[in-house]
């Protein structure tokens, strides 16, 4: 179904908006809410933008960026915050990867 990177969700401190890819509406509402909270809190704390996406192999990635002239963006804090989120949300991210690989890439669930 997918062959390139696919954005699951994202948030921007610049536009004060959150984006959720409706291709993933099958995810439980609690998971969708958790992703929204995670993204919005990140961009409110660190600044810039955050995208949570799946790469070509189905691995969950977190990508952050900032406008070139954004002096308030905390690049070091952003890296540390992403590591903290990955550690604290490890189970959620593993479940999302399995969901994506089975339902979007068509892989066999028994392989996991």
C-alpha positions in Angstrom: 0.0 0.0 0.0 2.8 2.4 0.9 6.3 2.5 -0.6 7.8 5.8 0.8 7.7 7.6 4.1 4.2 8.1 5.5 3.5 10.8 8.1 1.3 9.6 10.9 0.9 12.9 12.7 2.7 16.2 13.4 2.6 19.5 15.1 3.9 23.0 14.5 4.7 25.7 17.1 4.6 28.3 14.3 1.0 27.6 13.1 -0.2 26.2 16.4 -1.8 23.3 14.5 -1.8 19.6 14.8 -2.1 17.2 11.9 -3.3 13.6 12.0 -3.2 11.4 8.8 -6.8 10.1 8.4 -5.4 7.0 6.7 -4.9 5.9 10.4 -8.4 6.5 11.6 -8.6 2.8 12.5 -6.3 3.5 15.5 -8.1 3.6 18.8 -9.2 7.1 19.9 -7.0 6.8 23.0 -3.9 6.2 20.8 -4.8 9.2 18.6 -5.3 11.4 21.7 -1.9 10.2 23.1 -0.2 11.1 19.8 -1.8 14.5 19.8 -0.8 15.3 23.3 2.8 14.1 22.7 3.2 16.2 19.5 1.6 19.4 20.9 3.5 19.3 24.2 6.8 18.7 22.3 6.3 21.7 20.0 5.1 23.9 22.9 8.2 22.9 25.0 10.9 22.9 22.3 9.5 24.9 19.4 9.7 24.2 15.7 7.8 21.3 14.1 7.6 17.6 14.9 6.5 14.8 12.6 6.0 11.2 13.6 6.3 9.1 10.5 6.9 5.6 9.2 9.9 4.9 7.0 9.9 2.6 4.0 10.6 -0.5 6.3 7.8 0.4 8.7 10.0 1.8 11.5 8.5 4.7 13.4 10.6 7.9 13.2 10.4 11.3 14.9 11.6 14.2 12.8 11.9 17.7 14.1 12.9 20.9 12.3 12.8 24.7 12.8 12.8 27.8 10.7 16.2 29.1 9.9 15.8 32.3 11.8 14.1 30.8 14.9 16.3 31.8 17.8 13.9 30.3 20.3 14.2 26.8 19.0 16.0 24.5 21.4 17.9 22.1 19.2 19.7 20.3 22.0 16.6 20.2 24.2 14.7 18.8 21.2 17.1 15.8 20.8 16.9 15.1 24.5 13.1 15.4 24.5 12.9 12.9 21.6 15.0 10.4 23.4 12.9 10.8 26.5 9.7 10.3 24.5 11.1 7.2 22.7 12.0 5.7 26.1 8.7 6.5 27.8 6.5 5.6 24.8 8.5 2.5 23.7 5.5 0.2 24.0 3.2 2.6 22.1 5.7 3.0 19.3 6.3 -0.8 19.0 2.5 -1.3 18.8 2.2 1.4 16.1 5.0 -0.2 14.1 3.3 -3.6 14.2 0.0 -2.0 13.2 1.6 -0.3 10.3 3.5 -3.3 9.1 0.4 -5.6 9.3 -2.4 -3.4 8.1 -0.5 -1.0 5.7 2.4 -3.0 4.4 0.6 -6.3 4.5 3.2 -8.2 6.4 2.3 -11.4 8.4 1.4 -10.7 12.0 3.0 -13.9 13.1 6.5 -12.5 12.1 6.2 -10.3 15.2 
